[in-house]
Amino acid sequence: MSCDVLSATQAKKYTIFLGHTGQDVTASNFAAFLSHECKREQVSCFYDAGSIHPGIVYDACIQDAVKNCEVFISILSPTYFKRYW
């Protein structure tokens, strides 16, 4: 199972993609906060903890979300730069 894939002619699935490393609690908490605020303001937002459900292929879902977002926000932290992407 994977995320829904949109064709190039369809509207973007997400307004915002929040990129962060889950290994950094502060970055994860900040991403969760931003995701919550987006929902409150009715802005579509991809946040992995709230957007990827059990049974979904994680990598395919991330790639699909990145391709189908209007804005990519990367939450940078010291741990972020130590990760192998």
Stockholm file with secondary structure:
# STOCKHOLM 1.0

chainA/1-85         MSCDVLSATQAKKYTIFLGHTGQDVTASNFAAFLSHECKREQVSCFYDAGSIHPGIVYDACIQDAVKNCEVFISILSPTYFKRYW
#=GR chainA/1-85 SS CCCCCCCTTSCCSEEEEEECCTTCHHHHHHHHHHHHHHHHTTCCEECHHHHCCTTSCHHHHHHHHHHTEEEEEECCCHHHHHSCC
#=GC SS_cons        CCCCCCCTTSCCSEEEEEECCTTCHHHHHHHHHHHHHHHHTTCCEECHHHHCCTTSCHHHHHHHHHHTEEEEEECCCHHHHHSCC
//
